[in-house]
Amino acid sequence: MQPVIAVSNLSKTYASGFRALKHIDLDIRRGEIFALLGPNGAGKTTLISIICGIVNATEGTVAVDGHDIIRDYRAARSMIGLVPQELTTDAFESVWGTVAFSRGLFGKSANPGHIEKVLKDLSLWDKKDSKIITLSGGMKRRLLIAKALSHEPQILFLDEPTAGVDVELRREMWQLVRSLKAGGVTIILTTHYIDEAEEMAERVGVISKGEIILVENKAELMRKLGKKQLTLHLQEPLDTVPPELGDYRLDLSSDRGELIYTYDTQGEQPSIAALLDDLDKAGIRFKDLQTTQSSLEDIFVSLVREDR
Amino acid sequence: MNIHAMRAIYKFEMARTRRTLMQSIISPVISTSLYFVVFGAAIGSRIAQVEGITYGAFIVPGLIMLSLLTQSIANASFGIYFPKFTGTIYELLLAPVSYLEIVVSYVGAAATKSIILGLIILATATLFVPLRIAHPLWMILFLALTAVTFSLVGFIIGIWADGFEKLQLVPLLIVTPLTFLGGSFYSIDMLPPFWQTVTLFNPVVYLISGFRWSFYGIADVSVAVSLAMTLVFMAISLALVAWIFKTGYRLKT
């Protein structure tokens, strides 16, 4: 299937000489939720801005549903909605007015029914006649989403959508994103919050210092890079790890009461069954055990750290 | 052609005009009225007729031009500068609109506003001085061409400016002096020969001369030259706007 967004060999060097993006190749699949993760200054916003037409690329091409974003900008851009990171809004325009303006700007004829639905979905309906300046930060964030959805885009970019948004609102937004996806909208979100990516995304791309260092299915990523830890709570504290268990490279906790076994899920290390067997032979008894699996956050941190 | 977008921008800009009615319409009308009182009635009564027209009536076209120029620039520059200042310009750059559509909408709205203003000032003038308009169609043409040209200039200033100070700088340091020295309040014939030659380098002279001709049939330079020069300024402004959008100057990095 043709990707809905095809980025190829995209580079951006700013006038200051800063290389924000280096030869990016990236395909976004139709209808997926894609999370772009990366530390501050990694190039997330630059990448999105180029795809949306706000920033000029230095080299490379982007096609949106087969339309080149430069040559065929009208077709490409009409498909896209962008919720920017910064809360940039007019001040004196009304909520209704600004959303209707956005729809017109994207070449759609007026459709009060659609705007009403969008405002209701985002709990902004009772504010429709208010001036934007009177809205709270969370409301402004939702207003920007309403503006982006006003022209019924097929691709939605959310640049740090839940920065500075309270927990409840965050849940509501996730819900909205899911219902958009159900309606066939492709969603690309950048985020700092790993739990957001973990919760929402089907695929994850990690960008660091202007390069895409990894694109993977979330589940696959967790499986490949996820580490598991088995913690054994011992009945009797140990002074040292017995030498016959050296193969497992066990860690002893500082209070000597716990043995920790770190293993990856690919199963190249000895199995847990073997470990438990060997513990039994060495006469080490434990009263409890627990396993933990690394989260996307741990994976992300370790990836970016390696890259540095 | 993205007609919906053009309509949206135009409507948005006109709504801004309505919200700022006081400063957009009323204050220029008041300041122009003051000119009439001071120059037309108080000082004008002691000045002999200029080329057969009372001084009060003579300055009407110049005064309208003065407001038209400053207001066109102010409207258009603010209209495009403000979205840059607040950051809402992202939406304009993101939308499937061509540069031509953006310019036509913003400049069209700014020019509409200043033409309305020009007509209001004209109506105000009739309260103070006897007026006749010899060539009404030409009058409207010069009014419209000047409003559009200087709205284009304003648009360029608005894109160039990266602070409120710069936004004020060009109107204050260049446009106002050029207008005052462009024959708003006098005929170029009244100047010594040397200054008459210098004046011919002032573009505003041609605008005011042509505009005044449409009222009284008298002009400092021939009306054909006025029209040609006005069109030349418009072409220069258009070329600059085209360059801005082609390069993304101050809009896109």
HADDOCK unambig.tbl for C-alpha pairs under 7 A between the chains (distance, minus, plus):
assign (segid A and resid 52 and name CA) (segid B and resid 94 and name CA) 5.81 0.50 0.50
assign (segid A and resid 53 and name CA) (segid B and resid 93 and name CA) 6.56 0.50 0.50
assign (segid A and resid 53 and name CA) (segid B and resid 94 and name CA) 5.58 0.50 0.50
assign (segid A and resid 54 and name CA) (segid B and resid 90 and name CA) 6.57 0.50 0.50
assign (segid A and resid 54 and name CA) (segid B and resid 93 and name CA) 5.50 0.50 0.50
assign (segid A and resid 54 and name CA) (segid B and resid 94 and name CA) 5.90 0.50 0.50
assign (segid A and resid 54 and name CA) (segid B and resid 252 and name CA) 6.29 0.50 0.50
assign (segid A and resid 55 and name CA) (segid B and resid 252 and name CA) 5.43 0.50 0.50
assign (segid A and resid 55 and name CA) (segid B and resid 253 and name CA) 5.48 0.50 0.50
assign (segid A and resid 56 and name CA) (segid B and resid 252 and name CA) 6.70 0.50 0.50
assign (segid A and resid 56 and name CA) (segid B and resid 253 and name CA) 6.24 0.50 0.50
assign (segid A and resid 73 and name CA) (segid B and resid 96 and name CA) 6.55 0.50 0.50
assign (segid A and resid 74 and name CA) (segid B and resid 96 and name CA) 4.49 0.50 0.50
assign (segid A and resid 74 and name CA) (segid B and resid 97 and name CA) 6.95 0.50 0.50
assign (segid A and resid 77 and name CA) (segid B and resid 94 and name CA) 6.80 0.50 0.50
assign (segid A and resid 77 and name CA) (segid B and resid 95 and name CA) 6.18 0.50 0.50
assign (segid A and resid 77 and name CA) (segid B and resid 96 and name CA) 5.32 0.50 0.50
assign (segid A and resid 78 and name CA) (segid B and resid 95 and name CA) 6.99 0.50 0.50
assign (segid A and resid 78 and name CA) (segid B and resid 96 and name CA) 5.77 0.50 0.50
assign (segid A and resid 88 and name CA) (segid B and resid 86 and name CA) 6.20 0.50 0.50
assign (segid A and resid 88 and name CA) (segid B and resid 87 and name CA) 5.40 0.50 0.50
assign (segid A and resid 88 and name CA) (segid B and resid 88 and name CA) 5.47 0.50 0.50
assign (segid A and resid 89 and name CA) (segid B and resid 86 and name CA) 6.99 0.50 0.50
assign (segid A and resid 89 and name CA) (segid B and resid 88 and name CA) 5.77 0.50 0.50
assign (segid A and resid 90 and name CA) (segid B and resid 88 and name CA) 6.82 0.50 0.50
assign (segid A and resid 101 and name CA) (segid B and resid 8 and name CA) 5.48 0.50 0.50
assign (segid A and resid 104 and name CA) (segid B and resid 4 and name CA) 4.96 0.50 0.50
assign (segid A and resid 104 and name CA) (segid B and resid 5 and name CA) 4.85 0.50 0.50
assign (segid A and resid 104 and name CA) (segid B and resid 8 and name CA) 5.36 0.50 0.50
assign (segid A and resid 105 and name CA) (segid B and resid 4 and name CA) 6.45 0.50 0.50
assign (segid A and resid 105 and name CA) (segid B and resid 5 and name CA) 3.87 0.50 0.50
assign (segid A and resid 105 and name CA) (segid B and resid 8 and name CA) 6.15 0.50 0.50
assign (segid A and resid 105 and name CA) (segid B and resid 95 and name CA) 6.12 0.50 0.50
assign (segid A and resid 106 and name CA) (segid B and resid 5 and name CA) 6.28 0.50 0.50
assign (segid A and resid 106 and name CA) (segid B and resid 95 and name CA) 5.47 0.50 0.50
assign (segid A and resid 106 and name CA) (segid B and resid 96 and name CA) 5.80 0.50 0.50
assign (segid A and resid 107 and name CA) (segid B and resid 2 and name CA) 5.50 0.50 0.50
assign (segid A and resid 107 and name CA) (segid B and resid 3 and name CA) 6.95 0.50 0.50
assign (segid A and resid 107 and name CA) (segid B and resid 4 and name CA) 4.93 0.50 0.50
assign (segid A and resid 107 and name CA) (segid B and resid 5 and name CA) 5.40 0.50 0.50
assign (segid A and resid 108 and name CA) (segid B and resid 4 and name CA) 6.41 0.50 0.50
assign (segid A and resid 109 and name CA) (segid B and resid 4 and name CA) 6.40 0.50 0.50
